[in-house]
Structures are given as C-alpha cells and as structure tokens.
C-alpha cells in the first residue's frame, strides 16, 4: 500500500488511532432491521425496497414490516404499506415495491429532491426502526455520455484529499462539510472526487441536499494490486461496508477501486464485475487513471466510466501543452477522445503551482502546524524578500487563473467529454507542498480572483470562443466562432444570445445577437443516430478519412477516364444556386475557385443504392461510370431530420477557412428555417454504409503523377 491512500497517510492528515464519529449502545429487539436498501425505478415511478431482518430470538417466527415514505420538499406523506415477514432462518430479506405516483420528483444538481423512508419491524416483543434518505435518480451512460435520469450531465469537479488542517481528520458533523460543498458550489462545481478514501455519513448528507455528484474510492493507492490475499479480502469487505452504509444516498454516484493502480488488471476487472452484481445504483471503474504499461489509454472491459490523462490518440489535459505550443484557442481534445465508448473524464487537470500565501500561517490554530510555510517565510526574511511575498502570490496566482480557464474551456469544447476533475481548487499540503489551489487548505479564497469570474467558465452554461491566436495587429480582423456548452436542465434552442465586446476600460467595440441554432452538430455517427432517434435536427459532417467514397478532387478528370483510369474520375460540383440551403453561399451551378478548400477536404459519396436521398450538392461523375455522386444530402431518419456532409465542416483545421464557415452558416440557417422539410428516408444500415470499416487514420491522396502509375 505504501501508506499513500488518503484514508491513511501523513501527507494530508495525522494518522489517528481510534474511532471518529458517534459510538452508542442500543438494546436490540428480538428482530432487528439490519439494513434497508432503496432502488429507484424512474420509469415505473416507484422504488424497490430490500430489507434485511435478523432474528435474535429463535422463538420468534413471525413479524410485520411497515414502510412509510415522506417527501421533505413537498411535505407529502405517502400511504404506509405493511407486509408479513416469516423467519425460516435467522436472517431473511424482504423485497417489496412502493409506488410514488405521478407527482414523483427527481433528484439532480438542479432539483435535489429528497425522500425519507421509514421502515419498522413489529413483533410481540416490540418494534425496531430504520430510517434512510434517498433520491429518485438513475445514473448511467448512453453513447458514451454520462447521464442522470436520462439527461446528459457534465462533471465540473475537484479532488478532496482529506485536507482538514485544524483537526487532521475529516469532519463527522454536517457543518464541517457544508463549508466544503458551499465553497465548491460558489466556484461553479457540481462534483467532488474523494481521492483514495470514502468520506463519512455527514458528507453524503450535505451533498444530497446540495445536489453534488460524488465519486468515492476504496482506500487503495497501490503498485502491487492483487498480490496480497489479505489486502484483496479487505478491499472486497470494505466495498461491501461502503455500499451498506452509504448506498442509498443519491449523491453517491460513482466508485473507483482506487487511485493510479498497478499492475493486476485481471484482478481489478473481476473486482468491478463483483461490484456491479452487488449494487447497480452506481457506476464503477477499475482505477482512477493508471501508469501501467498496456493499460490506461482505453477503458477496461468492466469500466462504466474512464478517468485518464491520455488515450492511445493523445493527451486529454493541458499538462505541458501550453509551454510547447503557441497560444491557440481553437484547440480541444476531440481527436484524442475519439472512439471512447464510456463517459470520459479528464484526470487531475491543472496542478499549476501558486506562490505561498504567508497570511495563511495564522489560520493554523489546531492540530497541525505549517512548518513548511514558516520555513519559506524565514528564508524570505533572510534574503530581504519578505516584502515581495504578496506580489509573488498575486502574480503567480492570477497567471494560474488564466491557465485553469483555458484548461477548463478546452475540456468543455470537447463534445465527447463527460467532465473534468481539477487538482485542484484547494491546496494540497503534502508531497513537498503543492500549492496549486485558488482556495487554501481551509477552503478559503486566496483572493486571486473571485468566484463570480470563475463561474463564467465553470458553470452548467458556458459561452466558448474559438480563435486562432492570442496577439493581433491593428490591420488584422479578429474573428472568432462562438459556441455554447449547455448542461443546464432547460434547452436554449430557439433562444437568442446577446454578445458584447469591450476593452478593459469598458469601451464597446461591438455588440450583436446570435441565433442559438436548433441543430445538433457532430462528426460522430453514434451521436447523430441518437439525436435523430430523439427527433432532433442533425448536421453530420464526419472527417473524410472515416468515410467510404471517392477522393475529393477540384480538377475534372485528366484527358480521358478510359485512357487514364487511375484517377478519382469526377468532373466538378453540380448544384442549384437557388436551393434554400445555398441561399447564403455564393455559387453558380458549377465548381469555381471558392469550392477548392471545400472539395479538397471531402469524400464523394456513391449514392447509387439510395435513390430516395436528396442531394443538395452533387458531383458529376465521369462518362464511363455514370454513378450518382453527392457531397451533401438531406433526408429523414426516424423522428429526426438530417443533413449529412462529406465535406469537412466541423474539424478545427477546416473551420478556419472563410468558405467553409460560409457553407456551414448557409446550411444551418436552412436547417433552422421552415424550408427544411426533407422527403426521403434512410435506414441506419444505409447511413453506416458510408463509413469505413477500418480506422484509416491519414488518408492517402493522389497527385498529378498518379495517373501514370502502373
């Protein structure tokens, strides 16, 4: 174990030798309600209750169990239900369903409605009672995206590493946790990951009320996983204890077997399989990231979610990228995230060190003493630099704010992401003093920025701008593409977005209004199909190297397609300039110079087997083959409407071209108009037929000499 797990380490707390929390003696009835688990059924508007009853008197053979549900928010008390219970053995499990009806309310970050279940077991000798809190929430994943109650969510998280300097131990009262969660909420967060430990009951209760999504972990940060039989047995037992104690809490959403585990993933996958069989109310992962060779770049077979720094296609966090590349605000991690089939969460992003705040020394009035900060202060005084400490703090800290902003915005610009976990909003006093937080070890702001500014890019709804560089000359025109990351409970489609651009003095450079398009934009066929099945409008524009088809060529065939058959064989664009989809794109019936970048970054789709599809932009085939070819077509699919473009309209590199921007604008304006009424239909199999069966990567392209090759 190396004693690194934050449940038991000197890095962030003292190693106490005893018990935290409440201890009590209680006289037992002849039948004890040992455990009551609640399993929400959202679709059925009911709960399934599993009650474990233990008989302490062998003479008792019969009992009655009564279930009573109350909703604190509405004040409603549901009709109690009573059931008989027989005891053929000393321990029995009673399973019953309890209907909540049409007025059932769901639990999530926006509406954390809580219910209370009171169970009582009656015998001739007396009554035993059990009370638990639960919420009507189901966490899952669809098409690789994290969902609560079927709605997509995005985790805006930070780590909690058992950092409580006044006591050296986690609080067991709710007041201590209210400070943690209220501060996290003020900074725009909705998620906490408990690094290699599980918090006490009070933390779950506060998170339940405040609508936080929690990831807990077993006390496990080991490089020898699976090697020790006693440790393996302890971890299984500890999982069972955690589920028994805290499993009903709606805030308890995810569980990982530990942090950065190595090496035995056969053991870890089997362990997660056991977890799923025991309790399906949570999502599980084999590890929160790993450095183990051959693992960590793709989810494990049993993973319900995937927390990582990189995939086999590249980084999904900033790390040293900002030092290695010129500033470019078009970047995201969609290429590295491609193909991940479970919710993807970036691991411990940030870690930008801030100069120590010497004012924090006075806060240490409890168990721990800030020897590290005192040593730094003494060194500054010795070198005559003590007067600069505050300026060092402000300069390094405000710089860190800007880096965290770009880290978070790149994550939110990545459509495949389901969240990020900062390391961290709070300082980490261990491991050589990692002062990487914007709040200190006491969850108090360092005054490097305010919460309101941080929430501008750390919220359920965040406006995002893509532009190519950080510095501009006065003879250049600043251009940016605006996107909205919306993970709020309400849709913003059909609404207008007002924008204003000002300088630091408040001078207004410009303002305007953006239409929030009612269109799903995606390069991913799975996301497109899901949105279409939900009745949405979709613009699907995959990367050309993912498609089956002919190479996009600007020039028509050279000389003769008969004499030189080794060429793409197309003869230019064919379109109707009066088509409403091209209303905002200047063109004639044929190709012209504004089409060069469009066709060179495209595949030409062969449409022979799909006569119902309506091309918007066709391609003329050569007279030898005479195939039906297209680059953009419209169709109906299920309840939804689709435009598919084999011209690359959505990748970062393509979107910089003005002609690409203009065609994209023209198509989306059409899709948001009353004119967008496709008549043909297409099947899933038809759409999938356009996609390559192999991941080709870099596409091979022909050149002027290719026609002469044998």
C-alpha positions, 0 to 999 in steps of 0.5 A, a space after each residue: 500500500 505504501 501508506 499513500 491512500 488518503 484514508 491513511 497517510 501523513 501527507 494530508 492528515 495525522 494518522 489517528 488511532 481510534 474511532 471518529 464519529 458517534 459510538 452508542 449502545 442500543 438494546 436490540 429487539 428480538 428482530 432487528 432491521 439490519 439494513 434497508 436498501 432503496 432502488 429507484 425505478 424512474 420509469 415505473 415511478 416507484 422504488 424497490 425496497 430490500 430489507 434485511 431482518 435478523 432474528 435474535 430470538 429463535 422463538 420468534 417466527 413471525 413479524 410485520 414490516 411497515 414502510 412509510 415514505 415522506 417527501 421533505 420538499 413537498 411535505 407529502 406523506 405517502 400511504 404506509 404499506 405493511 407486509 408479513 415477514 416469516 423467519 425460516 432462518 435467522 436472517 431473511 430479506 424482504 423485497 417489496 415495491 412502493 409506488 410514488 405516483 405521478 407527482 414523483 420528483 427527481 433528484 439532480 444538481 438542479 432539483 435535489 429532491 429528497 425522500 425519507 423512508 421509514 421502515 419498522 419491524 413489529 413483533 410481540 416483543 416490540 418494534 425496531 426502526 430504520 430510517 434512510 434518505 434517498 433520491 429518485 435518480 438513475 445514473 448511467 451512460 448512453 453513447 458514451 455520455 454520462 447521464 442522470 435520469 436520462 439527461 446528459 450531465 457534465 462533471 465540473 469537479 475537484 479532488 478532496 484529499 482529506 485536507 482538514 488542517 485544524 483537526 487532521 481528520 475529516 469532519 463527522 458533523 454536517 457543518 464541517 462539510 457544508 463549508 466544503 460543498 458551499 465553497 465548491 458550489 460558489 466556484 461553479 462545481 457540481 462534483 467532488 472526487 474523494 481521492 483514495 478514501 470514502 468520506 463519512 455519513 455527514 458528507 453524503 448528507 450535505 451533498 444530497 441536499 446540495 445536489 453534488 455528484 460524488 465519486 468515492 474510492 476504496 482506500 487503495 493507492 497501490 503498485 502491487 494490486 492483487 498480490 496480497 490475499 489479505 489486502 484483496 479480502 479487505 478491499 472486497 469487505 470494505 466495498 461491501 461496508 461502503 455500499 451498506 452504509 452509504 448506498 442509498 444516498 443519491 449523491 453517491 454516484 460513482 466508485 473507483 477501486 482506487 487511485 493510479 493502480 498497478 499492475 493486476 488488471 485481471 484482478 481489478 476487472 473481476 473486482 468491478 464485475 463483483 461490484 456491479 452484481 452487488 449494487 447497480 445504483 452506481 457506476 464503477 471503474 477499475 482505477 482512477 487513471 493508471 501508469 501501467 504499461 498496456 493499460 490506461 489509454 482505453 477503458 477496461 472491459 468492466 469500466 462504466 466510466 474512464 478517468 485518464 490523462 491520455 488515450 492511445 490518440 493523445 493527451 486529454 489535459 493541458 499538462 505541458 501543452 501550453 509551454 510547447 505550443 503557441 497560444 491557440 484557442 481553437 484547440 480541444 481534445 476531440 481527436 484524442 477522445 475519439 472512439 471512447 465508448 464510456 463517459 470520459 473524464 479528464 484526470 487531475 487537470 491543472 496542478 499549476 503551482 501558486 506562490 505561498 500565501 504567508 497570511 495563511 500561517 495564522 489560520 493554523 490554530 489546531 492540530 497541525 502546524 505549517 512548518 513548511 510555510 514558516 520555513 519559506 517565510 524565514 528564508 524570505 526574511 533572510 534574503 530581504 524578500 519578505 516584502 515581495 511575498 504578496 506580489 509573488 502570490 498575486 502574480 503567480 496566482 492570477 497567471 494560474 487563473 488564466 491557465 485553469 480557464 483555458 484548461 477548463 474551456 478546452 475540456 468543455 469544447 470537447 463534445 465527447 467529454 463527460 467532465 473534468 476533475 481539477 487538482 485542484 481548487 484547494 491546496 494540497 499540503 503534502 508531497 513537498 507542498 503543492 500549492 496549486 489551489 485558488 482556495 487554501 487548505 481551509 477552503 478559503 479564497 486566496 483572493 486571486 480572483 473571485 468566484 463570480 469570474 470563475 463561474 463564467 467558465 465553470 458553470 452548467 452554461 458556458 459561452 466558448 470562443 474559438 480563435 486562432 491566436 492570442 496577439 493581433 495587429 491593428 490591420 488584422 480582423 479578429 474573428 472568432 466562432 462562438 459556441 455554447 456548452 449547455 448542461 443546464 436542465 432547460 434547452 436554449 434552442 430557439 433562444 437568442 444570445 446577446 454578445 458584447 465586446 469591450 476593452 478593459 476600460 469598458 469601451 464597446 467595440 461591438 455588440 450583436 445577437 446570435 441565433 442559438 441554432 436548433 441543430 445538433 452538430 457532430 462528426 460522430 455517427 453514434 451521436 447523430 443516430 441518437 439525436 435523430 432517434 430523439 427527433 432532433 435536427 442533425 448536421 453530420 459532417 464526419 472527417 473524410 478519412 472515416 468515410 467510404 467514397 471517392 477522393 475529393 478532387 477540384 480538377 475534372 478528370 485528366 484527358 480521358 477516364 478510359 485512357 487514364 483510369 487511375 484517377 478519382 474520375 469526377 468532373 466538378 460540383 453540380 448544384 442549384 444556386 437557388 436551393 434554400 440551403 445555398 441561399 447564403 453561399 455564393 455559387 453558380 451551378 458549377 465548381 469555381 475557385 471558392 469550392 477548392 478548400 471545400 472539395 479538397 477536404 471531402 469524400 464523394 459519396 456513391 449514392 447509387 443504392 439510395 435513390 430516395 436521398 436528396 442531394 443538395 450538392 452533387 458531383 458529376 461523375 465521369 462518362 464511363 461510370 455514370 454513378 450518382 455522386 453527392 457531397 451533401 444530402 438531406 433526408 429523414 431518419 426516424 423522428 429526426 431530420 438530417 443533413 449529412 456532409 462529406 465535406 469537412 465542416 466541423 474539424 478545427 483545421 477546416 473551420 478556419 477557412 472563410 468558405 467553409 464557415 460560409 457553407 456551414 452558416 448557409 446550411 444551418 440557417 436552412 436547417 433552422 428555417 421552415 424550408 427544411 422539410 426533407 422527403 426521403 428516408 434512410 435506414 441506419 444500415 444505409 447511413 453506416 454504409 458510408 463509413 469505413 470499416 477500418 480506422 484509416 487514420 491519414 488518408 492517402 491522396 493522389 497527385 498529378 503523377 498518379 495517373 501514370 502509375 502502373 
